């Protein structure tokens, strides 16, 4: 599996987990919403960590580009994490308006973020890191496992 396909596939896994949380919240099943949201958050945090701790440093090391797309992605990761905090609080407080509002903002931001990664950053990483075929396997393995 390529770097791009591994991360894009994991984006879908995270999206599916969020859909479960969103459905439970919309139905007022707050214990289920909290549990599903925490699963989504754990999966997404793993994804962000693998990017920040492994993929981005490998790309930056090979290319020397440290203030380009990876810098932008790290900034967006911080913004997403702030929204996750708001959503977790809203779910624990059983606040459908707050959960839905922060969720809508998060979804728009996440969709734009993922498009930039899938259409720009991941292809750049594929090209830059093609001389290290084991890296794709290591990154794919790092994305897997229990949330």
Secondary structure, DSSP 8 states (H G I E B T S, - for coil): --HHHHHHHHHHHHHHHHHHHHHHHHTT-HHHHHHHHHHHHHHHHHHHHHIIIIIHHHHHHHH---SSHHHHHHHHHHHHHHHHHHHHHHHHTT-HHHHHHHHHHHHHHHHHHHHHIIIIIHHHHHHHTTT-HHHHHHHHHHH-S--
